[in-house]
């Protein structure tokens, strides 16, 4: 899987989670389990969930 596809998987995951609960209640564990990836993969690309949100809105 390409790098960018992985990034968008995380973005898709956080978008679906935000529909159910506020961002401050969402954990990185929630994001990675929804995306089907590991925490290591998440932290390879993003510092935290806010970094993911910022990246998504910039793209």
N, C-alpha and C positions, 0 to 999 in steps of 0.2 A: 504494500500500500504506500502510495506517495505521501510525502511529508504534508503537503497542503490538504490532502484528503483527511489525514489524521486531525489536523487543526480544525477543519470544518466539522468533523465528528464531535469534537469537544464543544464547539459552538452550538451545534444542533442539540446536544445533550443539555447544555445550560439553558437554552431557549425553552425546551420542554419542561425543565424543572421550574423555571421562573413562572410558568403558567399555574403551577400548583402551590408555590410558596415564595416568600420574598427572598431576594438575593442574600441578605445577611443570615438567613437560616440554611442556605445551601452549603454543603461541604464539598471539598475536593473529592472525598470518597463517593459522595452522591454523583458527582460529575463523571468520574471514571467508571463507576459501575453502570451508569446509564449509557456511556459511550462504548463500553466493552473493552476498555483499555486499562493499563496499569497506572498507578500513581507516578511511577518512574517516568513513563512516557509523558504524562501530563507535565511534570516538572522539568522535563527536557525542553519543553516548548514555552512554558509559562511560569512566572514567579508565583502567581496565586490566581484565584478566581477573578479578581478585579483586572488583572493583566489580560486574562482571556476575554473578558467583556470589552475592554479597551481595544484589543486587537480586532475583535469582531466588528465593532462600530467603525474602526478605521478602514476596514475592508468591506 
